[in-house]
Amino acid sequence: MSDQETVHEYEVGDQVASASYHLTRDSLVRYAGASGDFNAIHYRDDVAAEVGLPGVLAHGMLTMGLAVQPVVDWLGDPALVSGYQVRFTRPVVVDPIDGVDVAVVAKIGQLDEGAGTARIDLTTTVNDETVLGKAQVRVRLP
């Protein structure tokens, strides 16, 4: 085996990372400040109710960012991520008192040992309900 050849001992279905994140209304205000997304559905119950939402929602991009973070941590280098996609399937309602927990599990969905790449499938849930569909990260294996 040459020095440039890398052998990975991963299999499809292997869990490579997981994490849980607690979001509060304060988290949403901080994210709004950082992102510039001050849509009132992310901090005002009355506005959320007026447009038919079940409550104040976490920003979709915040949820998407949290979901990929365990993979980035596992890889140790964000430059190893070559692609990322999700479908927003269910809103993340953030309770004004208790907040909400977002859980992420990352498993290998597909391997290309020859190329040294993998598709990592993310399962992102709130209260045991999936909130992101077809959440997939393309990575170069470390």
N, CA, C and O atoms as a GROMACS GRO file, in nm:
protein
  568
    1MET      N    1   0.085  -0.118   0.000
    1MET     CA    2   0.000   0.000   0.000
    1MET      C    3   0.089   0.124   0.000
    1MET      O    4   0.184   0.131   0.077
    2SER      N    5   0.058   0.220  -0.086
    2SER     CA    6   0.137   0.343  -0.094
    2SER      C    7   0.098   0.436   0.020
    2SER      O    8  -0.004   0.417   0.086
    3ASP      N    9   0.181   0.538   0.042
    3ASP     CA   10   0.154   0.634   0.148
    3ASP      C   11   0.026   0.714   0.122
    3ASP      O   12  -0.037   0.762   0.216
    4GLN      N   13  -0.012   0.728  -0.005
    4GLN     CA   14  -0.130   0.807  -0.038
    4GLN      C   15  -0.258   0.725  -0.031
    4GLN      O   16  -0.368   0.781  -0.034
    5GLU      N   17  -0.247   0.596  -0.022
    5GLU     CA   18  -0.364   0.511  -0.017
    5GLU      C   19  -0.416   0.507   0.127
    5GLU      O   20  -0.339   0.491   0.221
    6THR      N   21  -0.545   0.521   0.142
    6THR     CA   22  -0.605   0.517   0.274
    6THR      C   23  -0.710   0.408   0.276
    6THR      O   24  -0.791   0.396   0.184
    7VAL      N   25  -0.708   0.330   0.382
    7VAL     CA   26  -0.810   0.226   0.398
    7VAL      C   27  -0.900   0.268   0.513
    7VAL      O   28  -0.852   0.294   0.624
    8HIS      N   29  -1.028   0.274   0.487
    8HIS     CA   30  -1.125   0.310   0.589
    8HIS      C   31  -1.199   0.184   0.631
    8HIS      O   32  -1.222   0.093   0.550
    9GLU      N   33  -1.234   0.180   0.755
    9GLU     CA   34  -1.303   0.062   0.806
    9GLU      C   35  -1.448   0.095   0.838
    9GLU      O   36  -1.500   0.055   0.942
   10TYR      N   37  -1.513   0.166   0.749
   10TYR     CA   38  -1.652   0.204   0.767
   10TYR      C   39  -1.740   0.112   0.684
   10TYR      O   40  -1.697   0.056   0.582
   11GLU      N   41  -1.864   0.098   0.729
   11GLU     CA   42  -1.963   0.022   0.653
   11GLU      C   43  -2.090   0.105   0.645
   11GLU      O   44  -2.118   0.188   0.732
   12VAL      N   45  -2.167   0.081   0.541
   12VAL     CA   46  -2.297   0.146   0.530
   12VAL      C   47  -2.378   0.108   0.654
   12VAL      O   48  -2.386  -0.008   0.692
   13GLY      N   49  -2.438   0.209   0.714
   13GLY     CA   50  -2.517   0.189   0.835
   13GLY      C   51  -2.444   0.227   0.963
   13GLY      O   52  -2.506   0.242   1.068
   14ASP      N   53  -2.312   0.242   0.956
   14ASP     CA   54  -2.235   0.281   1.074
   14ASP      C   55  -2.276   0.420   1.120
   14ASP      O   56  -2.285   0.512   1.040
   15GLN      N   57  -2.300   0.434   1.250
   15GLN     CA   58  -2.324   0.566   1.307
   15GLN      C   59  -2.188   0.630   1.331
   15GLN      O   60  -2.102   0.574   1.398
   16VAL      N   61  -2.170   0.750   1.276
   16VAL     CA   62  -2.041   0.818   1.289
   16VAL      C   63  -2.047   0.936   1.385
   16VAL      O   64  -1.943   0.983   1.431
   17ALA      N   65  -2.167   0.985   1.414
   17ALA     CA   66  -2.178   1.101   1.503
   17ALA      C   67  -2.322   1.115   1.552
   17ALA      O   68  -2.416   1.064   1.491
   18SER      N   69  -2.335   1.184   1.662
   18SER     CA   70  -2.468   1.221   1.713
   18SER      C   71  -2.451   1.339   1.808
   18SER      O   72  -2.343   1.362   1.862
   19ALA      N   73  -2.558   1.412   1.826
   19ALA     CA   74  -2.555   1.527   1.917
   19ALA      C   75  -2.698   1.569   1.948
   19ALA      O   76  -2.792   1.533   1.877
   20SER      N   77  -2.712   1.644   2.054
   20SER     CA   78  -2.840   1.703   2.090
   20SER      C   79  -2.814   1.850   2.123
   20SER      O   80  -2.717   1.884   2.190
   21TYR      N   81  -2.903   1.935   2.075
   21TYR     CA   82  -2.889   2.079   2.095
   21TYR      C   83  -3.015   2.132   2.159
   21TYR      O   84  -3.126   2.102   2.114
   22HIS      N   85  -2.999   2.211   2.264
   22HIS     CA   86  -3.114   2.273   2.330
   22HIS      C   87  -3.129   2.416   2.277
   22HIS      O   88  -3.037   2.497   2.289
   23LEU      N   89  -3.244   2.444   2.219
   23LEU     CA   90  -3.272   2.578   2.169
   23LEU      C   91  -3.371   2.647   2.262
   23LEU      O   92  -3.466   2.586   2.311
   24THR      N   93  -3.347   2.774   2.286
   24THR     CA   94  -3.439   2.857   2.364
   24THR      C   95  -3.476   2.979   2.279
   24THR      O   96  -3.422   2.998   2.170
   25ARG      N   97  -3.566   3.058   2.329
   25ARG     CA   98  -3.600   3.181   2.259
   25ARG      C   99  -3.476   3.271   2.251
   25ARG      O  100  -3.458   3.342   2.152
   26ASP      N  101  -3.392   3.269   2.354
   26ASP     CA  102  -3.267   3.346   2.348
   26ASP      C  103  -3.180   3.299   2.232
   26ASP      O  104  -3.117   3.381   2.165
   27SER      N  105  -3.176   3.168   2.208
   27SER     CA  106  -3.097   3.114   2.096
   27SER      C  107  -3.146   3.174   1.965
   27SER      O  108  -3.066   3.208   1.878
   28LEU      N  109  -3.279   3.187   1.952
   28LEU     CA  110  -3.336   3.240   1.828
   28LEU      C  111  -3.302   3.387   1.808
   28LEU      O  112  -3.274   3.431   1.697
   29VAL      N  113  -3.304   3.463   1.918
   29VAL     CA  114  -3.269   3.605   1.909
   29VAL      C  115  -3.123   3.620   1.870
   29VAL      O  116  -3.089   3.703   1.786
   30ARG      N  117  -3.037   3.539   1.929
   30ARG     CA  118  -2.894   3.546   1.894
   30ARG      C  119  -2.872   3.507   1.748
   30ARG      O  120  -2.794   3.571   1.677
   31TYR      N  121  -2.942   3.403   1.703
   31TYR     CA  122  -2.927   3.362   1.564
   31TYR      C  123  -2.980   3.471   1.470
   31TYR      O  124  -2.919   3.499   1.367
   32ALA      N  125  -3.091   3.532   1.506
   32ALA     CA  126  -3.145   3.640   1.423
   32ALA      C  127  -3.043   3.752   1.408
   32ALA      O  128  -3.025   3.806   1.299
   33GLY      N  129  -2.976   3.788   1.518
   33GLY     CA  130  -2.875   3.892   1.513
   33GLY      C  131  -2.757   3.854   1.426
   33GLY      O  132  -2.704   3.937   1.352
   34ALA      N  133  -2.716   3.728   1.433
   34ALA     CA  134  -2.602   3.683   1.354
   34ALA      C  135  -2.636   3.669   1.207
   34ALA      O  136  -2.552   3.697   1.120
   35SER      N  137  -2.758   3.626   1.178
   35SER     CA  138  -2.796   3.598   1.038
   35SER      C  139  -2.863   3.716   0.969
   35SER      O  140  -2.866   3.724   0.846
   36GLY      N  141  -2.918   3.806   1.047
   36GLY     CA  142  -2.992   3.917   0.989
   36GLY      C  143  -3.137   3.882   0.956
   36GLY      O  144  -3.208   3.961   0.895
   37ASP      N  145  -3.181   3.762   0.997
   37ASP     CA  146  -3.319   3.718   0.972
   37ASP      C  147  -3.406   3.753   1.092
   37ASP      O  148  -3.414   3.677   1.189
   38PHE      N  149  -3.470   3.868   1.084
   38PHE     CA  150  -3.552   3.916   1.194
   38PHE      C  151  -3.701   3.896   1.169
   38PHE      O  152  -3.783   3.972   1.220
   39ASN      N  153  -3.737   3.794   1.091
   39ASN     CA  154  -3.877   3.764   1.069
   39ASN      C  155  -3.942   3.738   1.205
   39ASN      O  156  -3.892   3.657   1.283
   40ALA      N  157  -4.052   3.807   1.232
   40ALA     CA  158  -4.116   3.802   1.364
   40ALA      C  159  -4.168   3.664   1.403
   40ALA      O  160  -4.193   3.640   1.521
   41ILE      N  161  -4.185   3.572   1.308
   41ILE     CA  162  -4.230   3.437   1.345
   41ILE      C  163  -4.125   3.363   1.428
   41ILE      O  164  -4.153   3.258   1.486
   42HIS      N  165  -4.004   3.419   1.433
   42HIS     CA  166  -3.896   3.356   1.509
   42HIS      C  167  -3.882   3.413   1.650
   42HIS      O  168  -3.794   3.371   1.725
   43TYR      N  169  -3.970   3.508   1.687
   43TYR     CA  170  -3.959   3.560   1.823
   43TYR      C  171  -4.090   3.613   1.882
   43TYR      O  172  -4.095   3.647   2.001
   44ARG      N  173  -4.198   3.621   1.802
   44ARG     CA  174  -4.324   3.674   1.855
   44ARG      C  175  -4.436   3.573   1.837
   44ARG      O  176  -4.470   3.536   1.725
   45ASP      N  177  -4.493   3.530   1.949
   45ASP     CA  178  -4.603   3.434   1.946
   45ASP      C  179  -4.725   3.489   1.872
   45ASP      O  180  -4.790   3.414   1.798
   46ASP      N  181  -4.757   3.615   1.890
   46ASP     CA  182  -4.876   3.671   1.826
   46ASP      C  183  -4.863   3.670   1.674
   46ASP      O  184  -4.960   3.640   1.604
   47VAL      N  185  -4.746   3.702   1.622
   47VAL     CA  186  -4.724   3.702   1.478
   47VAL      C  187  -4.729   3.559   1.424
   47VAL      O  188  -4.788   3.534   1.320
   48ALA      N  189  -4.667   3.466   1.495
   48ALA     CA  190  -4.670   3.325   1.454
   48ALA      C  191  -4.815   3.277   1.448
   48ALA      O  192  -4.853   3.209   1.352
   49ALA      N  193  -4.895   3.310   1.548
   49ALA     CA  194  -5.036   3.269   1.552
   49ALA      C  195  -5.115   3.333   1.438
   49ALA      O  196  -5.200   3.267   1.377
   50GLU      N  197  -5.088   3.459   1.408
   50GLU     CA  198  -5.159   3.530   1.301
   50GLU      C  199  -5.141   3.464   1.165
   50GLU      O  200  -5.232   3.469   1.082
   51VAL      N  201  -5.026   3.403   1.143
   51VAL     CA  202  -5.002   3.338   1.014
   51VAL      C  203  -5.028   3.187   1.019
   51VAL      O  204  -4.992   3.114   0.927
   52GLY      N  205  -5.091   3.142   1.129
   52GLY     CA  206  -5.134   3.003   1.138
   52GLY      C  207  -5.029   2.904   1.186
   52GLY      O  208  -5.046   2.783   1.167
   53LEU      N  209  -4.924   2.952   1.246
   53LEU     CA  210  -4.820   2.862   1.297
   53LEU      C  211  -4.852   2.818   1.440
   53LEU      O  212  -4.923   2.888   1.512
   54PRO      N  213  -4.802   2.701   1.480
   54PRO     CA  214  -4.830   2.649   1.614
   54PRO      C  215  -4.751   2.720   1.724
   54PRO      O  216  -4.772   2.691   1.842
   55GLY      N  217  -4.662   2.809   1.689
   55GLY     CA  218  -4.581   2.883   1.785
   55GLY      C  219  -4.462   2.942   1.716
   55GLY      O  220  -4.448   2.934   1.594
   56VAL      N  221  -4.374   3.003   1.794
   56VAL     CA  222  -4.252   3.061   1.741
   56VAL      C  223  -4.163   2.949   1.688
   56VAL      O  224  -4.145   2.847   1.754
   57LEU      N  225  -4.109   2.969   1.568
   57LEU     CA  226  -4.029   2.865   1.503
   57LEU      C  227  -3.881   2.899   1.503
   57LEU      O  228  -3.841   3.015   1.494
   58ALA      N  229  -3.800   2.795   1.515
   58ALA     CA  230  -3.657   2.810   1.493
   58ALA      C  231  -3.634   2.839   1.346
   58ALA      O  232  -3.710   2.792   1.261
   59HIS      N  233  -3.533   2.915   1.315
   59HIS     CA  234  -3.496   2.944   1.176
   59HIS      C  235  -3.459   2.812   1.107
   59HIS      O  236  -3.390   2.729   1.166
   60GLY      N  237  -3.504   2.795   0.985
   60GLY     CA  238  -3.469   2.674   0.911
   60GLY      C  239  -3.319   2.658   0.893
   60GLY      O  240  -3.266   2.548   0.906
   61MET      N  241  -3.250   2.768   0.865
   61MET     CA  242  -3.105   2.760   0.846
   61MET      C  243  -3.033   2.728   0.976
   61MET      O  244  -2.927   2.666   0.974
   62LEU      N  245  -3.090   2.769   1.089
   62LEU     CA  246  -3.032   2.733   1.219
   62LEU      C  247  -3.043   2.582   1.238
   62LEU      O  248  -2.946   2.517   1.278
   63THR      N  249  -3.160   2.527   1.211
   63THR     CA  250  -3.180   2.383   1.224
   63THR      C  251  -3.088   2.307   1.130
   63THR      O  252  -3.028   2.206   1.168
   64MET      N  253  -3.077   2.356   1.008
   64MET     CA  254  -2.989   2.292   0.909
   64MET      C  255  -2.843   2.297   0.955
   64MET      O  256  -2.770   2.198   0.941
   65GLY      N  257  -2.801   2.410   1.008
   65GLY     CA  258  -2.664   2.423   1.057
   65GLY      C  259  -2.636   2.332   1.175
   65GLY      O  260  -2.528   2.272   1.182
   66LEU      N  261  -2.730   2.323   1.267
   66LEU     CA  262  -2.712   2.232   1.381
   66LEU      C  263  -2.700   2.087   1.335
   66LEU      O  264  -2.621   2.011   1.390
   67ALA      N  265  -2.780   2.050   1.235
   67ALA     CA  266  -2.782   1.911   1.190
   67ALA      C  267  -2.650   1.866   1.131
   67ALA      O  268  -2.611   1.751   1.148
   68VAL      N  269  -2.579   1.954   1.062
   68VAL     CA  270  -2.453   1.915   0.999
   68VAL      C  271  -2.335   1.921   1.098
   68VAL      O  272  -2.231   1.861   1.074
   69GLN      N  273  -2.351   1.993   1.208
   69GLN     CA  274  -2.238   2.014   1.299
   69GLN      C  275  -2.176   1.885   1.354
   69GLN      O  276  -2.053   1.879   1.361
   70PRO      N  277  -2.252   1.783   1.391
   70PRO     CA  278  -2.187   1.661   1.439
   70PRO      C  279  -2.097   1.596   1.334
   70PRO      O  280  -1.995   1.535   1.367
   71VAL      N  281  -2.135   1.608   1.207
   71VAL     CA  282  -2.053   1.552   1.099
   71VAL      C  283  -1.923   1.632   1.087
   71VAL      O  284  -1.815   1.574   1.072
   72VAL      N  285  -1.933   1.763   1.093
   72VAL     CA  286  -1.814   1.848   1.087
   72VAL      C  287  -1.722   1.816   1.204
   72VAL      O  288  -1.600   1.808   1.187
   73ASP      N  289  -1.779   1.799   1.322
   73ASP     CA  290  -1.698   1.765   1.440
   73ASP      C  291  -1.629   1.630   1.422
   73ASP      O  292  -1.512   1.616   1.456
   74TRP      N  293  -1.700   1.532   1.369
   74TRP     CA  294  -1.644   1.399   1.344
   74TRP      C  295  -1.530   1.406   1.243
   74TRP      O  296  -1.425   1.344   1.262
   75LEU      N  297  -1.551   1.481   1.136
   75LEU     CA  298  -1.449   1.493   1.032
   75LEU      C  299  -1.325   1.568   1.083
   75LEU      O  300  -1.213   1.536   1.044
   76GLY      N  301  -1.347   1.667   1.169
   76GLY     CA  302  -1.237   1.747   1.219
   76GLY      C  303  -1.194   1.858   1.125
   76GLY      O  304  -1.103   1.934   1.157
   77ASP      N  305  -1.257   1.868   1.009
   77ASP     CA  306  -1.220   1.969   0.910
   77ASP      C  307  -1.341   1.997   0.822
   77ASP      O  308  -1.382   1.910   0.745
   78PRO      N  309  -1.400   2.118   0.831
   78PRO     CA  310  -1.518   2.147   0.750
   78PRO      C  311  -1.490   2.143   0.600
   78PRO      O  312  -1.584   2.130   0.521
   79ALA      N  313  -1.365   2.153   0.559
   79ALA     CA  314  -1.331   2.148   0.417
   79ALA      C  315  -1.353   2.009   0.358
   79ALA      O  316  -1.353   1.993   0.236
   80LEU      N  317  -1.373   1.908   0.443
   80LEU     CA  318  -1.399   1.772   0.395
   80LEU      C  319  -1.544   1.754   0.352
   80LEU      O  320  -1.578   1.652   0.292
   81VAL      N  321  -1.630   1.850   0.383
   81VAL     CA  322  -1.770   1.848   0.338
   81VAL      C  323  -1.774   1.903   0.197
   81VAL      O  324  -1.732   2.016   0.172
   82SER      N  325  -1.825   1.822   0.104
   82SER     CA  326  -1.832   1.868  -0.036
   82SER      C  327  -1.974   1.900  -0.081
   82SER      O  328  -1.992   1.960  -0.187
   83GLY      N  329  -2.073   1.863  -0.003
   83GLY     CA  330  -2.211   1.892  -0.038
   83GLY      C  331  -2.303   1.865   0.078
   83GLY      O  332  -2.273   1.782   0.164
   84TYR      N  333  -2.417   1.934   0.080
   84TYR     CA  334  -2.513   1.918   0.189
   84TYR      C  335  -2.649   1.958   0.138
   84TYR      O  336  -2.665   2.062   0.073
   85GLN      N  337  -2.748   1.875   0.166
   85GLN     CA  338  -2.885   1.906   0.124
   85GLN      C  339  -2.982   1.858   0.231
   85GLN      O  340  -2.956   1.761   0.302
   86VAL      N  341  -3.094   1.928   0.242
   86VAL     CA  342  -3.204   1.888   0.330
   86VAL      C  343  -3.335   1.932   0.269
   86VAL      O  344  -3.340   2.017   0.180
   87ARG      N  345  -3.442   1.871   0.318
   87ARG     CA  346  -3.578   1.919   0.293
   87ARG      C  347  -3.636   1.954   0.429
   87ARG      O  348  -3.626   1.876   0.523
   88PHE      N  349  -3.695   2.069   0.437
   88PHE     CA  350  -3.759   2.109   0.562
   88PHE      C  351  -3.898   2.044   0.566
   88PHE      O  352  -3.985   2.079   0.486
   89THR      N  353  -3.917   1.949   0.658
   89THR     CA  354  -4.041   1.871   0.658
   89THR      C  355  -4.135   1.905   0.773
   89THR      O  356  -4.256   1.880   0.763
   90ARG      N  357  -4.083   1.961   0.881
   90ARG     CA  358  -4.167   1.993   0.995
   90ARG      C  359  -4.102   2.111   1.068
   90ARG      O  360  -3.980   2.112   1.089
   91PRO      N  361  -4.181   2.210   1.107
   91PRO     CA  362  -4.123   2.324   1.178
   91PRO      C  363  -4.075   2.285   1.318
   91PRO      O  364  -4.130   2.193   1.380
   92VAL      N  365  -3.974   2.355   1.366
   92VAL     CA  366  -3.923   2.334   1.501
   92VAL      C  367  -3.981   2.446   1.588
   92VAL      O  368  -3.936   2.560   1.583
   93VAL      N  369  -4.082   2.410   1.667
   93VAL     CA  370  -4.149   2.506   1.756
   93VAL      C  371  -4.068   2.516   1.885
   93VAL      O  372  -4.036   2.415   1.948
   94VAL      N  373  -4.036   2.639   1.924
   94VAL     CA  374  -3.955   2.662   2.043
   94VAL      C  375  -4.044   2.717   2.154
   94VAL      O  376  -4.090   2.831   2.149
   95ASP      N  377  -4.067   2.633   2.254
   95ASP     CA  378  -4.152   2.669   2.368
   95ASP      C  379  -4.090   2.789   2.442
   95ASP      O  380  -3.969   2.794   2.461
   96PRO      N  381  -4.173   2.887   2.483
   96PRO     CA  382  -4.119   3.007   2.548
   96PRO      C  383  -4.053   2.979   2.683
   96PRO      O  384  -3.966   3.055   2.726
   97ILE      N  385  -4.092   2.872   2.749
   97ILE     CA  386  -4.035   2.841   2.881
   97ILE      C  387  -3.934   2.727   2.874
   97ILE      O  388  -3.822   2.740   2.923
   98ASP      N  389  -3.974   2.616   2.814
   98ASP     CA  390  -3.888   2.496   2.813
   98ASP      C  391  -3.791   2.489   2.696
   98ASP      O  392  -3.698   2.409   2.699
   99GLY      N  393  -3.811   2.570   2.594
   99GLY     CA  394  -3.728   2.558   2.474
   99GLY      C  395  -3.758   2.427   2.404
   99GLY      O  396  -3.869   2.374   2.416
  100VAL      N  397  -3.661   2.374   2.331
  100VAL     CA  398  -3.680   2.249   2.258
  100VAL      C  399  -3.544   2.184   2.237
  100VAL      O  400  -3.442   2.252   2.226
  101ASP      N  401  -3.544   2.052   2.230
  101ASP     CA  402  -3.421   1.978   2.203
  101ASP      C  403  -3.425   1.924   2.061
  101ASP      O  404  -3.523   1.862   2.019
  102VAL      N  405  -3.317   1.947   1.988
  102VAL     CA  406  -3.302   1.897   1.852
  102VAL      C  407  -3.195   1.788   1.857
  102VAL      O  408  -3.081   1.815   1.896
  103ALA      N  409  -3.232   1.666   1.818
  103ALA     CA  410  -3.139   1.553   1.820
  103ALA      C  411  -3.096   1.517   1.678
  103ALA      O  412  -3.177   1.520   1.586
  104VAL      N  413  -2.969   1.485   1.662
  104VAL     CA  414  -2.913   1.451   1.532
  104VAL      C  415  -2.835   1.321   1.542
  104VAL      O  416  -2.753   1.303   1.632
  105VAL      N  417  -2.861   1.230   1.449
  105VAL     CA  418  -2.784   1.106   1.436
  105VAL      C  419  -2.733   1.100   1.294
  105VAL      O  420  -2.810   1.116   1.199
  106ALA      N  421  -2.603   1.076   1.278
  106ALA     CA  422  -2.540   1.071   1.146
  106ALA      C  423  -2.489   0.930   1.119
  106ALA      O  424  -2.411   0.875   1.196
  107LYS      N  425  -2.536   0.872   1.008
  107LYS     CA  426  -2.495   0.737   0.970
  107LYS      C  427  -2.446   0.735   0.825
  107LYS      O  428  -2.490   0.815   0.742
  108ILE      N  429  -2.356   0.644   0.797
  108ILE     CA  430  -2.308   0.629   0.661
  108ILE      C  431  -2.419   0.566   0.577
  108ILE      O  432  -2.468   0.457   0.606
  109GLY      N  433  -2.457   0.637   0.471
  109GLY     CA  434  -2.562   0.590   0.382
  109GLY      C  435  -2.508   0.528   0.255
  109GLY      O  436  -2.574   0.446   0.191
  110GLN      N  437  -2.388   0.568   0.218
  110GLN     CA  438  -2.326   0.519   0.095
  110GLN      C  439  -2.176   0.542   0.106
  110GLN      O  440  -2.130   0.643   0.159
  111LEU      N  441  -2.099   0.447   0.054
  111LEU     CA  442  -1.953   0.457   0.055
  111LEU      C  443  -1.897   0.442  -0.085
  111LEU      O  444  -1.948   0.363  -0.165
  112ASP      N  445  -1.793   0.517  -0.114
  112ASP     CA  446  -1.713   0.496  -0.234
  112ASP      C  447  -1.569   0.488  -0.186
  112ASP      O  448  -1.498   0.588  -0.183
  113GLU      N  449  -1.529   0.367  -0.149
  113GLU     CA  450  -1.394   0.347  -0.094
  113GLU      C  451  -1.286   0.390  -0.193
  113GLU      O  452  -1.185   0.447  -0.153
  114GLY      N  453  -1.309   0.364  -0.321
  114GLY     CA  454  -1.210   0.402  -0.422
  114GLY      C  455  -1.184   0.551  -0.424
  114GLY      O  456  -1.069   0.594  -0.437
  115ALA      N  457  -1.289   0.629  -0.410
  115ALA     CA  458  -1.276   0.774  -0.411
  115ALA      C  459  -1.249   0.830  -0.271
  115ALA      O  460  -1.211   0.947  -0.255
  116GLY      N  461  -1.269   0.745  -0.169
  116GLY     CA  462  -1.250   0.792  -0.032
  116GLY      C  463  -1.359   0.888   0.012
  116GLY      O  464  -1.334   0.979   0.092
  117THR      N  465  -1.481   0.867  -0.039
  117THR     CA  466  -1.592   0.956  -0.006
  117THR      C  467  -1.709   0.876   0.052
  117THR      O  468  -1.715   0.754   0.041
  118ALA      N  469  -1.800   0.949   0.112
  118ALA     CA  470  -1.920   0.887   0.168
  118ALA      C  471  -2.036   0.985   0.164
  118ALA      O  472  -2.018   1.107   0.162
  119ARG      N  473  -2.155   0.927   0.164
  119ARG     CA  474  -2.276   1.006   0.187
  119ARG      C  475  -2.318   0.976   0.330
  119ARG      O  476  -2.338   0.860   0.367
  120ILE      N  477  -2.331   1.080   0.408
  120ILE     CA  478  -2.375   1.066   0.546
  120ILE      C  479  -2.521   1.108   0.553
  120ILE      O  480  -2.557   1.219   0.513
  121ASP      N  481  -2.605   1.018   0.603
  121ASP     CA  482  -2.748   1.046   0.618
  121ASP      C  483  -2.775   1.094   0.760
  121ASP      O  484  -2.734   1.031   0.857
  122LEU      N  485  -2.844   1.206   0.769
  122LEU     CA  486  -2.875   1.266   0.899
  122LEU      C  487  -3.020   1.241   0.935
  122LEU      O  488  -3.110   1.261   0.852
  123THR      N  489  -3.044   1.199   1.056
  123THR     CA  490  -3.178   1.192   1.110
  123THR      C  491  -3.186   1.300   1.217
  123THR      O  492  -3.118   1.294   1.318
  124THR      N  493  -3.271   1.398   1.192
  124THR     CA  494  -3.282   1.514   1.280
  124THR      C  495  -3.424   1.515   1.335
  124THR      O  496  -3.521   1.525   1.260
  125THR      N  497  -3.436   1.506   1.468
  125THR     CA  498  -3.568   1.492   1.530
  125THR      C  499  -3.590   1.590   1.644
  125THR      O  500  -3.496   1.638   1.708
  126VAL      N  501  -3.717   1.618   1.665
  126VAL     CA  502  -3.764   1.694   1.780
  126VAL      C  503  -3.881   1.614   1.835
  126VAL      O  504  -3.977   1.585   1.763
  127ASN      N  505  -3.874   1.578   1.962
  127ASN     CA  506  -3.979   1.496   2.025
  127ASN      C  507  -4.008   1.371   1.942
  127ASN      O  508  -4.124   1.336   1.920
  128ASP      N  509  -3.905   1.305   1.898
  128ASP     CA  510  -3.914   1.180   1.819
  128ASP      C  511  -3.981   1.197   1.683
  128ASP      O  512  -4.019   1.097   1.621
  129GLU      N  513  -3.996   1.319   1.635
  129GLU     CA  514  -4.051   1.344   1.502
  129GLU      C  515  -3.942   1.403   1.414
  129GLU      O  516  -3.872   1.496   1.454
  130THR      N  517  -3.929   1.350   1.293
  130THR     CA  518  -3.827   1.398   1.200
  130THR      C  519  -3.863   1.538   1.152
  130THR      O  520  -3.977   1.563   1.111
  131VAL      N  521  -3.765   1.629   1.156
  131VAL     CA  522  -3.790   1.767   1.114
  131VAL      C  523  -3.718   1.803   0.985
  131VAL      O  524  -3.750   1.904   0.923
  132LEU      N  525  -3.621   1.722   0.944
  132LEU     CA  526  -3.552   1.742   0.817
  132LEU      C  527  -3.560   1.612   0.738
  132LEU      O  528  -3.530   1.505   0.790
  133GLY      N  529  -3.602   1.622   0.613
  133GLY     CA  530  -3.608   1.504   0.528
  133GLY      C  531  -3.491   1.503   0.431
  133GLY      O  532  -3.436   1.607   0.397
  134LYS      N  533  -3.455   1.385   0.388
  134LYS     CA  534  -3.346   1.366   0.291
  134LYS      C  535  -3.225   1.454   0.323
  134LYS      O  536  -3.167   1.518   0.236
  135ALA      N  537  -3.190   1.454   0.451
  135ALA     CA  538  -3.074   1.531   0.496
  135ALA      C  539  -2.950   1.447   0.470
  135ALA      O  540  -2.928   1.344   0.534
  136GLN      N  541  -2.868   1.492   0.376
  136GLN     CA  542  -2.751   1.415   0.334
  136GLN      C  543  -2.631   1.507   0.320
  136GLN      O  544  -2.641   1.619   0.269
  137VAL      N  545  -2.517   1.455   0.367
  137VAL     CA  546  -2.391   1.528   0.360
  137VAL      C  547  -2.293   1.444   0.278
  137VAL      O  548  -2.273   1.326   0.308
  138ARG      N  549  -2.234   1.503   0.178
  138ARG     CA  550  -2.128   1.437   0.101
  138ARG      C  551  -1.995   1.478   0.161
  138ARG      O  552  -1.967   1.596   0.180
  139VAL      N  553  -1.911   1.377   0.192
  139VAL     CA  554  -1.784   1.405   0.258
  139VAL      C  555  -1.670   1.325   0.195
  139VAL      O  556  -1.690   1.220   0.135
  140ARG      N  557  -1.551   1.380   0.212
  140ARG     CA  558  -1.429   1.306   0.186
  140ARG      C  559  -1.390   1.248   0.320
  140ARG      O  560  -1.383   1.320   0.419
  141LEU      N  561  -1.364   1.120   0.326
  141LEU     CA  562  -1.336   1.054   0.453
  141LEU      C  563  -1.199   1.097   0.507
  141LEU      O  564  -1.103   1.112   0.431
  142PRO      N  565  -1.193   1.118   0.638
  142PRO     CA  566  -1.067   1.161   0.700
  142PRO      C  567  -0.964   1.047   0.699
  142PRO      O  568  -0.852   1.065   0.747
   0.00000   0.00000   0.00000
